[in-house]
Amino acid sequence: MDITWRPVRLRPNEIRAQLPASAFAFPKERKEPLTDATHVRSAIARFPQVDGVDNDERAQAFGNIKAAAKYYGIALHAKNWRDLTA
C-alpha cells in the first residue's frame, strides 16, 4: 500500500477538478478530498459510505487519511480501515 496523499492548498476559486489526485483519500476515484482539517474529518466520517472501491483501495485511502490527519493535527484512533467501517 502506497500513501499518495500530499498537502495541497485549495486556492480561492479553485474547483475540485483542478486538484491533483494526491489531494484525495481515494486518488484513483478522486473521492474524499483532504485539503484541510474539515475535509479530513468528513473523509473519516464518510469512509464507510464510499462505494465502488476494493479492499486495497480502502487500505490506501486509510493510509492517506492517516497521513492527512497527522498533518492537520487530528487524532485518529482507528488502527486500520476496518475500524472506520464498524
C-alpha positions in Angstrom: 0.0 0.0 0.0 1.4 3.3 -1.1 0.5 6.5 0.7 -0.1 9.0 -2.1 -1.5 12.0 -0.2 0.4 15.2 -0.3 -0.6 18.5 1.3 -2.2 21.0 -1.1 -3.8 24.3 -0.5 -7.1 24.9 -2.2 -6.7 28.3 -3.7 -9.6 30.8 -3.9 -12.0 29.9 -6.8 -10.2 26.6 -7.4 -12.6 23.7 -8.1 -12.2 20.1 -7.2 -11.4 19.1 -10.8 -8.3 21.2 -10.6 -6.9 19.3 -7.6 -4.1 16.8 -8.1 -5.0 13.1 -7.5 -2.7 13.2 -4.5 -5.1 15.5 -2.7 -7.7 12.8 -2.3 -8.1 9.8 0.1 -9.2 7.7 -2.9 -6.9 9.1 -5.6 -8.0 6.8 -8.5 -11.7 7.7 -8.0 -10.9 11.3 -6.9 -13.1 10.8 -3.8 -12.8 12.5 -0.4 -10.5 15.5 -0.8 -8.1 16.0 2.1 -7.4 19.7 1.7 -7.9 20.9 5.2 -8.9 19.6 8.7 -12.6 19.8 8.0 -12.3 17.7 4.9 -10.2 15.1 6.7 -12.9 14.8 9.4 -15.5 14.4 6.7 -13.5 11.7 5.0 -13.2 9.8 8.3 -16.9 10.1 8.9 -17.9 9.2 5.3 -15.4 6.4 4.8 -17.9 3.5 5.1 -20.2 5.2 2.6 -17.7 5.2 -0.3 -18.9 2.8 -3.0 -17.1 1.2 -5.9 -13.7 0.6 -4.2 -12.0 -2.6 -3.3 -10.1 -3.5 -0.1 -6.7 -2.4 -1.4 -8.1 1.0 -2.3 -9.7 1.3 1.2 -6.3 0.4 2.7 -4.6 3.1 0.6 -7.3 5.6 1.5 -6.9 4.9 5.2 -3.1 5.5 4.8 -3.8 8.8 3.1 -6.4 9.8 5.7 -4.0 8.9 8.5 -1.2 11.0 6.9 -3.5 14.0 6.4 -4.9 13.6 9.9 -1.4 13.7 11.4 -0.5 16.8 9.2 -3.6 18.7 10.3 -3.3 17.6 14.0 -6.4 15.4 14.1 -6.5 12.4 16.4 -7.3 9.3 14.6 -7.8 6.3 16.9 -8.5 3.7 14.2 -5.7 1.2 13.7 -6.8 0.1 10.2 -9.5 0.8 7.7 -11.9 -1.8 9.0 -12.1 0.2 12.3 -13.7 3.0 10.3 -16.4 0.8 8.9 -17.6 -0.7 12.2 
